Amino acid sequence: MTLQQENLAVQCRGVEKSFGQGNAVNHALAGVTLDVFTGEMLMLVGPSGCGKTTLLSVIAGILNHDGGAIHLFGQDLLALGNNAKARYRGHNVGFAFQQFNLLPQLTAVENAAVPLLVLGWSRRQALDRAGDFLDKMGLGTRLKSYPRELSGGQQQRIAFARALVHEPRLVVCDEPTSALDGKTGEQVISLLKTIAVRPDRAVIVVTHDSRIFHFSDRIAHMEDGRIIDTVITGTV
Amino acid sequence: MNFVALRMLVGDRVKYIGIIIGIALATFLISQQLNIFVGLMRSTYGIVTNISTPDIWVTNRPMEDVDDLRPMSEDELYRVKAIPGVLWATQLFRQAVQVRLSDGKFQTCLLLGLGDQALAGGPPKLLGGITINALRISHGVLVDAAYAQDKLGNIKPGQTMQINGNRALVTGLCRTALSFQGLPIIYTTYSRAANWAPAQRHQLAVILVKARPQQNLTVLCRRIEQRTGLEAYTKAGIASKTFWYYMKSTGIPINFCITISLGALVGIAIAGQTLYQFTHDNLRYLGALKAMGATDFMLVRMVLLQAIVTGVLGFGIGIGISGAANMLILHFTPPSERLAVFLWQIMAVTGVGMIFIVIFASLFSLISVVKLEPAVVFK
């Protein structure tokens, strides 16, 4: 596959984001320029505090940037109001979090069905679809289990199912393996690579975990709020 | 998303039960105090309820409340009778008297004397199949059944007592509304009452008037006042005047208001604090929902649904406890002291109050949800 303009999922140009004011100001993003393409799994790596998670947040549209431009599948997210942006995220972005953020009061299948419920699917249809998805991810026997009854690896697989069940065009994952042991981390990221990466979808993974770098197609190194280089590691 | 909201709520049992208990406690306190307050205030104009039939009450000036009557000259009766629009008018005697019971004990009672001829204005309900003509029996009196049992030595028809040294024969029992002063009510004829009670310059406490058919009562009241210089009220009017006299001139409403406000405060404090804590504990998950595309409106609806469900359950439990408490009160209180009522109107008022409490209690939760940055999920 070659990097084509029509495959462009995310386009960042000189993106800036600061926190605090006056002397306490922290420039979390200091002019980030980055393209992410469909069909690739991009890993954002770098030391703690370099701005990886902030960049992931502004790309996913859950944090507004202060300067520069971001286009997600051609859409300028800053041009959308809060509710329109929420709906855009609901249709186009899937999230997987470091601490999974599974609702403890919901079963595995109910957790996986949440994005569909947000989009207004009926409960029955959403649960059926989520059940099928979990089945594909090898959790067909644990549909009715609550998160507390599952291992970390199983919880992360449910989180991935929740990130993918509504067929988003962009999947963002923040440190998806940091709460898992090495072996389990490799298993879940391998599963993510198999299921999530498709020609019409981009996957961005923020990670510190060098053991999973080889699953990436490209690695973008960040330092002090900037991308200092990108390395092609896969077959992109 | 309603399903998710309810599962989140029920899943956190401690807080779920805590919110319900807060609202149930507030509902119980508010409805119970309102029950007692309404019962007490209704008793202030109990005598108006206990005099049936007439449309208009005519009293001497000035009259603050129905227990503060200044007797007037008998001549006033004839002046009132002569006014156009009056179908008939009759006297009502009203005075507190000492009654000596068969066991030698004394009890202060309220003696009501009805106009001898028509005996109009008798008790609202006569018991045992008797008619008001039971008063025509020599020395005859009617007494309230509950008071007869509790305060008049369980006196029965056929038995006697002494009113100011005069022999009175109980010729029947009736049922009356409780009076604010808690005095047993004894009905007899006007002339008998006037003879039995300690002498006064004037005996006529109230002129009871029946208006002609189609006669506007308010117009007739104004006409009576203009032509006699007395005060005239419809039945509802004199009850209302008495009610507002007690509302303005006594500490009763303030005291109940304080207790009811405390009930509301308890509800807001417990339910609000627990609901806020519940929302705060779930902010991470609500943030995740926001990131996944849930709009502010969806999340506000979820929080409101949680508040409403706990509100409805808490209200139901609180009203249930209030009803049970009322049944206990009825069981253990003598009939003549059963002031508390249990009205659907009070339930409705409490329900409306609880809606405001629940909305107020959920305000802080709603604000924190609306202000929530979805980026919190990556922190």
Contacts between the chains, C-beta under 8 A, distances in Angstrom:
chain1	res1	chain2	res2	distance
A	53	B	378	4.8
A	56	B	378	6.7
A	57	B	375	4.5
A	57	B	378	5.6
A	60	B	291	7.1
A	62	B	290	7.5
A	62	B	291	4.9
A	62	B	373	7.5
A	62	B	374	3.9
A	62	B	375	4.7
A	62	B	377	7.3
A	62	B	378	7.7
A	63	B	373	7.1
A	63	B	374	7.8
A	63	B	375	4.2
A	82	B	295	7.6
A	82	B	296	6.8
A	83	B	295	4.6
A	83	B	296	6.9
A	83	B	297	7.2
A	86	B	290	6.8
A	86	B	293	5.2
A	86	B	294	6.6
A	86	B	295	4.7
A	86	B	296	7.8
A	87	B	293	6.1
A	87	B	295	7.0
A	88	B	293	7.9
A	89	B	291	6.7
A	89	B	292	7.0
A	89	B	293	4.8
A	90	B	292	6.3
A	90	B	293	2.0
A	90	B	294	7.5
A	91	B	293	7.1
A	93	B	291	8.0
A	93	B	293	7.9
A	95	B	288	7.1
A	95	B	291	5.3
A	95	B	292	6.2
A	95	B	377	7.0
A	97	B	288	6.8
A	97	B	377	5.6
A	97	B	378	7.0
A	98	B	378	7.5
A	99	B	284	7.9
A	101	B	284	6.1
A	101	B	285	6.3
A	101	B	288	4.3
A	101	B	377	5.9
A	103	B	4	7.1
A	103	B	7	7.5
A	103	B	8	6.5
A	103	B	285	5.2
A	103	B	288	8.0
A	104	B	11	6.6
A	105	B	7	4.8
A	105	B	8	5.1
A	105	B	10	7.2
A	105	B	11	2.6
A	105	B	12	6.9
A	106	B	4	6.9
A	106	B	7	5.6
A	106	B	8	7.9
A	106	B	11	7.8
A	110	B	4	7.7
A	110	B	7	7.1
A	114	B	4	6.6
A	114	B	289	7.0
A	114	B	292	6.4
A	115	B	292	5.0
A	115	B	293	6.9
A	117	B	1	5.6
A	117	B	3	7.1
A	117	B	4	6.2
A	118	B	1	6.8
A	118	B	289	6.7
A	118	B	292	5.4
A	118	B	293	4.7
A	118	B	294	5.0
A	118	B	298	7.1
A	119	B	293	6.7
A	123	B	3	5.6
A	162	B	292	7.9
A	174	B	378	5.1
